[in-house]
Amino acid sequence: MKSPITTHVLDTAKGGPAAGVRITLDRLNEGVFEVLSDGVTDDDGRVADLLAPGTLETGTYRITFFVGAYHETQGTPGFYPEVPVLFEIRATDEHYHVPLLISPFGFSTYRGS
């Protein structure tokens, strides 16, 4: 089985996956975000094992993408050191894909499939 929460980071400035981006996945618990997992994007810009199957709960989640360090490795310092994306899980039987498109001076995200 696959992680119920997945992500894909694409670097629009270079036109390909963003490998080596550190990310964390947190869940809001009584007003405090608790880290559930962390990882680094692979050569395809993905982290395959963010959350173990069967462990998804309803609530507010946050994926933080540490893009500043990634841009530094690309030789183009960026404007955003990190991109926190907050989202709500209301149905635990669904898959949640949270892609991130980045460039040194901008980003975009959406709920993917």
C-alpha positions as CSV (number, residue, x, y, z in Angstrom):
1,M,0.0,0.0,0.0
2,K,1.0,3.6,-0.6
3,S,1.2,6.5,1.8
4,P,-2.2,8.2,2.1
5,I,-0.4,11.6,1.8
6,T,2.0,12.1,-1.1
7,T,3.8,15.0,-2.6
8,H,5.7,15.9,-5.8
9,V,8.1,18.9,-6.0
10,L,8.8,20.3,-9.4
11,D,11.3,23.1,-10.2
12,T,9.6,25.2,-12.9
13,A,12.8,27.3,-13.4
14,K,14.7,24.2,-14.6
15,G,11.7,22.3,-15.9
16,G,12.0,19.1,-13.9
17,P,11.8,17.4,-10.5
18,A,13.4,19.0,-7.5
19,A,15.5,16.3,-5.9
20,G,17.0,16.8,-2.5
21,V,14.2,19.0,-0.9
22,R,13.8,18.3,2.8
23,I,10.2,18.1,3.9
24,T,8.3,17.5,7.2
25,L,4.8,16.3,7.7
26,D,3.0,17.5,10.9
27,R,-0.5,17.2,12.4
28,L,-2.1,19.8,14.6
29,N,-2.8,18.3,18.0
30,E,-4.4,20.4,20.7
31,G,-3.0,23.6,19.1
32,V,0.5,22.4,18.5
33,F,1.9,20.8,15.4
34,E,3.6,17.5,16.0
35,V,6.0,16.0,13.5
36,L,4.8,12.8,12.0
37,S,7.6,12.2,9.5
38,D,10.3,13.9,7.5
39,G,12.1,13.0,4.3
40,V,14.0,14.2,1.3
41,T,12.7,14.2,-2.2
42,D,14.2,11.6,-4.5
43,D,15.4,12.0,-8.1
44,D,11.8,12.3,-9.3
45,G,11.0,15.0,-6.7
46,R,8.9,12.6,-4.5
47,V,8.9,11.2,-1.0
48,A,7.3,7.7,-1.1
49,D,6.8,7.0,2.6
50,L,5.4,10.2,4.3
51,L,2.8,8.4,6.3
52,A,2.2,4.7,6.9
53,P,-0.9,3.2,5.4
54,G,-3.8,2.9,7.8
55,T,-2.5,5.8,10.1
56,L,-4.4,8.7,8.6
57,E,-6.6,10.7,11.0
58,T,-8.9,13.6,10.4
59,G,-7.5,17.0,11.3
60,T,-5.2,19.8,10.1
61,Y,-1.9,18.8,8.6
62,R,1.1,20.8,7.4
63,I,3.8,19.8,5.0
64,T,6.8,22.1,5.2
65,F,9.1,22.2,2.2
66,F,12.6,23.6,2.9
67,V,13.2,25.1,-0.5
68,G,15.8,27.7,0.5
69,A,18.5,25.1,0.9
70,Y,17.5,23.4,-2.4
71,H,17.8,26.7,-4.3
72,E,21.2,27.3,-2.8
73,T,22.3,23.9,-4.2
74,Q,21.1,25.0,-7.6
75,G,23.2,28.2,-7.5
76,T,20.2,30.5,-7.4
77,P,19.4,31.8,-3.9
78,G,15.6,32.1,-3.5
79,F,13.3,34.4,-1.7
80,Y,11.4,31.8,0.4
81,P,13.5,29.7,2.8
82,E,10.5,27.4,3.4
83,V,7.0,26.8,2.2
84,P,4.5,25.6,4.8
85,V,1.3,24.1,3.3
86,L,-1.6,23.6,5.6
87,F,-4.6,21.4,4.6
88,E,-7.6,19.6,6.2
89,I,-8.2,15.9,6.2
90,R,-11.9,15.2,6.5
91,A,-12.1,11.7,5.0
92,T,-9.6,9.1,6.0
93,D,-10.5,6.7,3.2
94,E,-9.2,9.1,0.5
95,H,-5.7,9.8,-0.9
96,Y,-4.3,13.2,-0.5
97,H,-1.6,14.4,-3.0
98,V,-0.1,17.8,-2.3
99,P,2.2,18.9,-5.2
100,L,4.5,21.9,-5.0
101,L,5.7,23.9,-8.0
102,I,8.7,26.1,-7.1
103,S,11.0,28.7,-8.6
104,P,13.5,30.9,-6.8
105,F,10.9,33.7,-6.3
106,G,7.6,31.9,-6.3
107,F,5.6,28.7,-5.6
108,S,2.2,27.2,-6.2
109,T,0.3,24.2,-4.8
110,Y,-3.0,22.4,-5.2
111,R,-4.7,19.2,-4.3
112,G,-3.7,16.7,-6.9
113,S,-4.8,13.2,-7.6
